[in-house]
Each structure stands twice: as C-alpha cells, then as structure tokens.
Amino acid sequence: MPPSQPVTVALVDDYDIVLKGLAHMFDHYRDRVLVAEIDANTGLSDATDIVLYDSFAQPESDLSELTALVRNPRAGRVVVYTWNFQPALIADALERGVSGYLSKTLPARDLVAALESVHAGEIVVSDPPKRAGSAPGLDWPGRREGITDRESEILALITQGKSNAEVAALTYLSPNTVKSYIRSVYGKIGAESRTQAVLWGVNHGFTPDHHRIDSWLGGP
C-alpha cells in the first residue's frame, strides 16, 4: 500500500539530460514520489527519504561514493539505479548499506513501487534484466543521434578520458564488448579515431555537467 505522503527522492548523476529523463518518469506519480533535488548548483539542506544513484557514466565499481551517500545523515536510504547486475557488485553495494539495487529496464510503475518498498524498510533488488532497452522516458546524451544507452555511456567515459581498460572495469563489460560499442559509436558519429570521437563527445554533451556527489560527501 502506497504511503500517505509521497516519498522524497534526490537524484544523483553528473549529466543533466540523464537526470531530467529520470525525473520525468515520475510525472504521473507525483502523489507518490516527489523529486527533491535535480540541480547540483542548488544546495539541498533538508533530509530526503531516498537518494537514487543513477549509474550512467558514474564510478559504480568504486563503492567509496556509495559509502559516502549511505553515511550522509541527509540520505534516509540509498538506491542504485543501473544496468549492471553482476553478483559481486550487488553484494558489495548491499554490504555498504545500500537499500535497493534497481534495474533501468523497470517501467515507471514498478520503479515507483520499488522505491516505496525501500522507504518502508525493505531491501529491494531487481531481477537481473535480460538485455533490453532502458525504460521508456529515460534520456541520455546522443539519443537523438541514434546512439543507444550503453553506447552513450561508453562514449561519455571515453570523453572523460578513460582508457578502454578503465571503461571495461567501470562498466563490468568485457574489453571486446567495449571495443564493439566503440566501433558502433564511431560509425554513428563519423569518427575515425579516438581523438575525433572525444571531440565529438565534448561538442555534443558527453562531458559531465557537474560532479553532484561532491555536495553529499561533506555531510549536512
């Protein structure tokens, strides 16, 4: 049964377009979910029920940031929102106190229900998704140019200066899979080299807009 008051949710990711797409998923559920913060340039001093950590181009395999979120007194509970469902990654996140590990393939109604369950005190882990597209309504850099969600994440990490090995480690993809995504992106953007791809990424919104996690690291 939904709570009598909407669950307040703060969104954490470094890309505005990603956060805005995620925020719009809750448009038809405003009586159940209230997005408490979306602009990292605006301080958030009030406590929030859930911090939803979107893993797009974030250092998900470096769990120190998740630990910092869990320890922050302003964050009631922390939920990871992701494509990556490797058992070790889930186990490490839960060990650090994360209360939810939710798939980006969940439709809005199921995402809202999962957040309400987390708010009620449950630990919620989505079933590992079969490879499928992201939930309707999500957005990412390059989507209008025909770049897929995972291709976009790879290009964003490359634009940040990550090597193929670093990208593979951060996304828990094999090096060959990373190379395959890179080749596909090159074809879509007309790049013939990594330098050209990075320049295209810089000019098309693939550099982080902010580093939102900074606002959470120091506590209240």
Solvent accessible surface area in square Angstrom, and as a share of the most:
residue,aa,sasa,rsa
1,M,232,1.03
2,P,69,0.43
3,P,46,0.29
4,S,112,0.72
5,Q,132,0.59
6,P,42,0.26
7,V,0,0.00
8,T,34,0.20
9,V,0,0.00
10,A,0,0.00
11,L,0,0.00
12,V,2,0.01
13,D,0,0.00
14,D,11,0.06
15,Y,1,0.00
16,D,41,0.21
17,I,56,0.28
18,V,7,0.04
19,L,0,0.00
20,K,112,0.47
21,G,5,0.05
22,L,0,0.00
23,A,17,0.13
24,H,113,0.50
25,M,11,0.05
26,F,4,0.01
27,D,48,0.25
28,H,169,0.76
29,Y,46,0.18
30,R,168,0.61
31,D,106,0.55
32,R,59,0.21
33,V,3,0.02
34,L,94,0.47
35,V,45,0.26
36,A,40,0.31
37,E,22,0.10
38,I,60,0.31
39,D,59,0.30
40,A,25,0.19
41,N,117,0.60
42,T,85,0.49
43,G,72,0.69
44,L,35,0.18
45,S,97,0.63
46,D,102,0.53
47,A,78,0.61
48,T,4,0.02
49,D,40,0.21
50,I,0,0.00
51,V,0,0.00
52,L,0,0.00
53,Y,1,0.00
54,D,1,0.01
55,S,2,0.02
56,F,1,0.01
57,A,6,0.05
58,Q,8,0.04
59,P,36,0.23
60,E,3,0.01
61,S,39,0.25
62,D,72,0.37
63,L,16,0.08
64,S,69,0.45
65,E,23,0.11
66,L,1,0.01
67,T,25,0.14
68,A,23,0.18
69,L,0,0.00
70,V,46,0.26
71,R,190,0.69
72,N,6,0.03
73,P,95,0.60
74,R,19,0.07
75,A,9,0.07
76,G,51,0.50
77,R,84,0.31
78,V,3,0.02
79,V,0,0.00
80,V,0,0.00
81,Y,0,0.00
82,T,0,0.00
83,W,26,0.09
84,N,8,0.04
85,F,20,0.08
86,Q,59,0.26
87,P,111,0.70
88,A,65,0.50
89,L,2,0.01
90,I,22,0.11
91,A,58,0.45
92,D,52,0.27
93,A,0,0.00
94,L,60,0.30
95,E,139,0.63
96,R,96,0.35
97,G,38,0.37
98,V,2,0.01
99,S,11,0.07
100,G,0,0.00
101,Y,1,0.00
102,L,1,0.00
103,S,2,0.01
104,K,6,0.02
105,T,36,0.21
106,L,35,0.17
107,P,40,0.25
108,A,25,0.19
109,R,151,0.55
110,D,58,0.30
111,L,0,0.00
112,V,0,0.00
113,A,44,0.34
114,A,12,0.09
115,L,0,0.00
116,E,17,0.07
117,S,32,0.21
118,V,0,0.00
119,H,59,0.26
120,A,82,0.64
121,G,43,0.42
122,E,97,0.43
123,I,111,0.56
124,V,30,0.17
125,V,61,0.35
126,S,15,0.10
127,D,123,0.64
128,P,97,0.61
129,P,43,0.27
130,K,182,0.77
131,R,146,0.53
132,A,51,0.40
133,G,53,0.51
134,S,20,0.13
135,A,4,0.03
136,P,114,0.72
137,G,53,0.51
138,L,15,0.08
139,D,17,0.09
140,W,33,0.11
141,P,4,0.02
142,G,9,0.09
143,R,97,0.36
144,R,167,0.61
145,E,90,0.40
146,G,46,0.44
147,I,2,0.01
148,T,58,0.34
149,D,6,0.03
150,R,13,0.05
151,E,9,0.04
152,S,0,0.00
153,E,7,0.03
154,I,0,0.00
155,L,1,0.01
156,A,0,0.00
157,L,3,0.02
158,I,5,0.02
159,T,13,0.07
160,Q,60,0.27
161,G,62,0.59
162,K,59,0.25
163,S,52,0.33
164,N,41,0.21
165,A,73,0.57
166,E,83,0.37
167,V,0,0.00
168,A,11,0.08
169,A,63,0.49
170,L,26,0.13
171,T,2,0.01
172,Y,81,0.31
173,L,37,0.19
174,S,57,0.37
175,P,80,0.50
176,N,113,0.58
177,T,49,0.29
178,V,0,0.00
179,K,91,0.39
180,S,54,0.35
181,Y,45,0.17
182,I,14,0.07
183,R,156,0.57
184,S,44,0.28
185,V,3,0.02
186,Y,44,0.17
187,G,65,0.62
188,K,89,0.38
189,I,24,0.12
190,G,62,0.60
191,A,12,0.10
192,E,154,0.69
193,S,44,0.28
194,R,86,0.31
195,T,91,0.53
196,Q,86,0.38
197,A,0,0.00
198,V,40,0.23
199,L,103,0.51
200,W,46,0.16
201,G,0,0.00
202,V,74,0.42
203,N,114,0.58
204,H,80,0.36
205,G,45,0.43
206,F,0,0.00
207,T,52,0.30
208,P,55,0.35
209,D,71,0.37
210,H,45,0.20
211,H,84,0.37
212,R,3,0.01
213,I,4,0.02
214,D,82,0.43
215,S,59,0.38
216,W,5,0.02
217,L,91,0.45
218,G,71,0.68
219,G,18,0.18
220,P,130,0.82
